[in-house]
Amino acid sequence: MRLIRLNEAARMLGVDGDTLRRRARNRDYVEIYGLRFRVYRMDPRPDAERRFDADEIRAALEQLKQA
């Protein structure tokens, strides 16, 4: 598992950082392209920095390519 910042995850997914931020607000996961990605919070506060698992994103994108 390699946790990455929100903007890097957005680049990998091909979406705007604000879109990913908005969809991840107050949730434990975010749904993009019909796939769910877990949101890791670095602090219990609601406005805490969010991180995403790069390996999870990469695997999901590979799965989409093969479909």
N, C-alpha and C positions, 0 to 999 in steps of 0.2 A: 504494500500500500504506500502510495506516494501522494500526500495531500498537497494540493495546489490552491492558489488564491482564485477568487471568483472570476477576475478578468481573464486569467489564463484558461480557466475552464470554459468561459464564454467563447474565447478564440477557438479552442479545440472543437466546440460544438457549432461554431458558425453563427452565433447569436450575439446580440448586443449585451454588454455587461449589465445595463440597466434592466433589460428583460429578465436575465437570470436572477438578478438581485430581487426584483419584484416578485417573481414566481417562488423564490426561496424564502420570502419573508414569513416568519412565524410558522415554518414547517420543518419537518425532519427530512423531507425529500423534495425534489423538484422533478417535474415531468416535462420532458422535451422530446419531440418526435415519437411520442407514445412510449418512451422509455423512462423509467424512474431512476434517479440518481440520489444517493444519500447526501444530506447536507451535514457537515461536521461543524459545530460551533466551537470556537476557541474559548468561550466564556459562557456562563449561563444567562447573561443579560440578553434581552431581546435584540439589541442593536449590536451584538457581538460580531466579530469578523467571521465570515463563513469560508469553509474550505471544502474541496471536492476531491475525490479519489481519482487521480489521473489514469490509473490502471483500469478502473471501472468504466470510465468514459471511453478509453481506447478500445476496450473489449466490446462495448456496445456499438461503437462506430464500425468496427470490423463486422459485427453481426448484421448491421444494416446494409453494409456493402455486399454481403453474401446473399442477402434476401432478394 
